C-alpha cells in the first residue's frame, strides 16, 4: 500500500477520499484537495454593514440648533446705520460751510475757515460707517460658520478665506448652493470688502497734477451710503439662499 502524504491524510476526513489517477503522482490528490478546501466563498454582509470607527465624522449642523456662542460684532449692523445717520447730518452742515466759503472767496473777502472739528468728525463717521458695514457681514459669516460647522473645523478651513470666498465656501458646504462668480451676493460682498480694505490698509502714492475732478471729500461722499445699502442687500440675498440663516442675522433697526 502506498503511503498517503500528510496533507492528504489531514484533508481526507473533511473532503472524502480522492482516487489517484492511474500513472499520476500522489501530489495530484493533494492539489485537488487543497483547491477544494480553499475555494473562495462569497459572503454577503450587506444586511449587517460594519462601520469603522475611523469613518465616523461630524455632520453639518442646522442653523437653528441649540447651544451657546460668544459672538463678536453682533451690533455692527445697527452701528453702521447709526454712523450713517450722523454722517449724513454732518454732510449737510459741511456742504453749507463749503458753499459759504466759496461765496466769501468770490466776493473778494477773506473766507472763514471751515471748522476742523466738523471735517474731522465727518471723516471719522464716514470711515466708521464703511468699516462697520463690512464688519457686520464678516461677523455674521464667522458666527454662521462656527454654529453650523463647529469652531475647530471652521477655524482650520474657512476663517482665513477672503470675505467673498467665505460666502461661496460656506453656502456650498452648509446649504448645497454653488454660487457663480458673477452672482449678485458675491458682487455685493466684494464691494463691501474693497471699500473697507481701502480704509483699513492706507497706502501712499506719488502726487499727480490736479485734473480738475471732484475733491476727494466729495468723491467719497456717497461711500458710506453705498456701504450700508450693500450690507442690507447682503443680508437679504443670503437669507434667500439659506432661509435658516435669517434667525441668526444681527438685529437691524
Secondary structure, DSSP 8 states (H G I E B T S, - for coil): -----HHHHHHHHHH------TT--THHHHHHHHHHHT-------GGG----GGG-------TT-------TTTTHHHHHHHHHHHHHHHHHHHHHHHHHHHHHHHTTS------HHHHHHHHHHHHHHHHHHHHHHHHHHHHHHHHHH-HHHHHHHTTTS-HHHHHHHHHHHHS-----TT-HHHHHHHHHHHHHHHHHS----------S---HHHHTTTHHHHHHHHHHHHHHHHHHH-GGGGGGS----
